[in-house]
Amino acid sequence: MAGRSSNLCVYTKKDYSDVVDIALQAFEAVGFETERRNEEFDEEIPSMNIPYGNKSFNISITLGGNLNPHEPVLTMSFKDWLNPSNWEYDEKYEQFFDDCIGLVCRLATGFSADYVPVCTRIQRAEVLPLEPPLADHIDQISQLGVYSQSLLAEFGGLSGLFEESRWEYSQPPWRVGELDNGSLLVITHPRPWTDVGWTESSHVDLRPGEEYIWAIHRIQGFGGMLLNQI
């Protein structure tokens, strides 16, 4: 993600009337300073800037119901702040990224989301679905993302998610964690997060991808088929 602007998107099949409340609760819970925002969401301008320390992040939401399944209910721009090289040495990037992990998890559970990818603009065409069903139009696994159990079932389970050409690497994802609602948070690669010392989340129990996949398949009785496929 070096030098690239990144976005977070939240996809859900549910139609919420309290989108703003759910979003603000998630941001506030992990340390974003919602009380410092200057704007209010409304039908005319459904977006605002939410501060985090001396930085500000733009949030856009969909109001008024009738959300199409291929359109996100919420979009957040990280600009290029997910890249640790854009931070000064003493700016506590580790804490920021950890809070971003918490935000992804809380938005996923708060909206009962099917899919919450974080991707660069370069990846958008492959990562963001342009029409339903979602599984048929996600062509690449985002570097960081949440997948619901129902979406994984559309892929044919974890093994389907990590099939070529969606996953072009021989190794399993770097870390996988299960959220309270059963969705899976997947972080595909260790870098750039580990470049500045971040390895574990304070918001979700992350396990090595290989360990998690083996455990899941032992439970389901599939043995090591996934590792043979990827």
N, C-alpha and C positions, 0 to 999 in steps of 0.2 A: 504493500500500500504506500510505499515511499513516494512522497510528492504528489499523491493523488487524493482528490476529494472523495469522501465516503458518505454514503447514505444508509440509514436504517429504515426499513419499511415493515409495516404490520398488516398482515393479511388475515382476515377472519370472515367466516360465513355468517356470523351473528350480527344482527342489526341493533346497535346500542343507541339509546337515547341520552346516555350519560357519558359520551365519549370524552368530553373535556375533563370531567371529574376523574375518570379512570386514568387518563393520561397524566394529569397533574399529580395525582397520588403516587404514581410510579416514579415520576421525576423527583418529587420531594423526598420520597422514602430513601433514595440513594444519594442524596446530597446536592442535587441541583436546586438552585435558589429561586423557587417559584414565586416567592413573595416579592422578588425584585423585578419581575417582568413588567414591562410598560404597557403591553397591549392586552386586550381581551379578545378571545375567539368570538366571532360572530358570522352570520351567514354571508356577509359581504367580503370579509377578510378573515378567512379561517386559518390564520397563522399567527405566530408570535415568536419572540426571541426569549429564551430562558437562560439565565446566566449560570455559569459554573466558575466560581472564583472570578478571575479577570477575563474570562472568555464567555462568549455568548453563542447559543446554538438555536437555529431556526427550526420550528416545529410547524408542520401543516397537517390539518386533519380534515376529514370528510364529515360534514354535518348534513342533517336533513334526511337521513335514512336512504333506502334504496341503493345500498352499496353493492356494486358488482363484485363477484368473487375474484376477479383478476385485478381489482383496484385496491390499493392499501387504504386502511382507515386512518393511518398515521404515517407520516414521513418526517424523518429528522435528518438534517444535514450536519455532519461532523466537520465540514470543511476538510482541512488536512490535519486535524488535531489527533487523529488516531495513530499518526506516525510519530513515534517518540523522538525522532530526530528534529522535529519542529518545536520541541520544548527545551527550555533552558534547564541546566543541570539541577537547579534547586526547585523546580516547579512541581515536583511530586507526580510525575506521570504515572507511576505504579498505582497510586490511589485513584487517579482519574480513570485509568483503564479498568480497574477493579469495579468502580462504580458504574462504568458503562456495561460491564458484564451483568451487574445487578439490574440495570435498567432494562436490558434486553429480556432478562428473565421475568421481571415484573410486568412489562408490557405484554409478554407472551401469555402469562397466566391471567392478567387482568382482563385481557380481551379474548381469552380462550382462543388464541390465535392458531391458525393452521400453519403459518409460515412467517418467520421473522428473520429475513436475511440482512446482513450488513455487507455492503459491497461498494467497490469503487465505480466511478462513472464508466470506466473502461469495461467493467464486467456486467454492467446493467442489462445489456441485451441478452446475455446468457443466463443471468441469475433471476431477473424479474420476469414473471409470466405476463404475457400480453393478452391471454384469454384463458378461460377454463377448459378442461380441468388443469389444476396447477401442476400436477405431476408430469403432464405431457408437455409442459412448456417451461420447465426448469432445466436448462441444458448444462448448467455447471453448478457445482457445489460452492457456495460462498465461503470465504475464509472464516466467517463466524456466522452462525445461524441457528435458529430453533425450528424444529420440525415436530408437528403433532403426531400422535399415534395414528390418527386417521390418514394423514398425508403419507406417512411411512407405509401404511397399508396399500396406498395407491401405487407406491413405488415397488411393492412386493417385499416390504420390510427393509431392514438395513442393507441387505445384500443388493437389493434393487437400487437403493439410493447410490451405492458406491460402484455401480456398473460403469464400464466405459460407454460412451466417451465423456460422461458426466464427471468421472473421476479418473484421471490419467496417470495416477501414481501407483507404485507397487505396494506402498505401505498403507496401513489403516490411518484414520485421522489421528491427530496428535492427542486431543483430549475430548472426552464425551461426558456429559453430566445429565442426570435425569431431574426434571423439575417436579414440583409438587403435583402437577396435573398429568404427569406421565410423559410430557413432551421431552424431547432430547435436544440439549444444547451441544452443538458440534463446533469445535475449533480445529480446523484442518491442519494448521502448521504452527510451530512454536514461535517463529519470527514474524513480525518484529518485536512481539511482546516480551520475549525472554531477553532481548538485547539489553533491557534496562532492569532486569531482575525479576519481572513478574512471572510467576509459575503457577500459583494457586489462587482460586477465587474464594472470597469470604462469603459469597452469596449462594454458591452451589457446589456440591461435591464433584470435582472433576477427576476422572480416572483416565489412565492411558487408553487410547482408542482400541488398541489390540486387546488389552485386558477386558475392557467393557464388552467388546464384540464377542470374545470367547465366552464370557459369562452369560450374555444374552442367548447365545446359540446353544450353550449347555442346557440352559433352562428350557429352551424351546425344542431341544433334541436334534438340532441341526449339526452338531459337532463343529468342525472347522470349515464348513463350505464357503463361508464368506471370505476367509483369508485366501482360499484357493482362487476365488474369483477376482480379488483385487490385488 
